[in-house]
Amino acid sequence: MAYIESGGKDKRCAKRSPQFEEGREGDIIDVSRLLPNPHSKIKRYALPNNAAAIINHFVTMSPNKWNGLVAQGVETLEAGRPLRVQCGHGMHRSFALAEAIANRYKVKNHVRPEVVHLDRKDD
């Protein structure tokens, strides 16, 4: 089964899951420097803190970059490799991108990959 985990790379964040660390070749998409952190907009209540809103925010802001990252993630899963999506703290960017990749993979392959959000406690 296809596997995606999202999380932060900060030392205070959760460690990578055993599935990703089992020695299987996997890919990492690090969005720390590719996408701006929406945390301040979420904190000011200018952006809801849910996957659909955050995905829409990035699709509107930078559709080509966002769609390229999603396509890269789907390609990794279709090649049978696990995927880790990471950002600074694993709360918004990596969470939303992992969900977008899972959704697109499901549309193409008719099955949703296993998705684990290591640092997002409310989901």
ABEGO torsion letter per residue (X at the ends): XBBBBBBBABAABBBBBAAAAAGBBBBBBBAAAABBBAAAAAAAGABBBBAAAAAAAAAAABAAAAAAAAAAAAAAAAAGBBBBBBBAAGAAAAAAAAAAAAAAAAAAAGBBBBBBBAABAAX
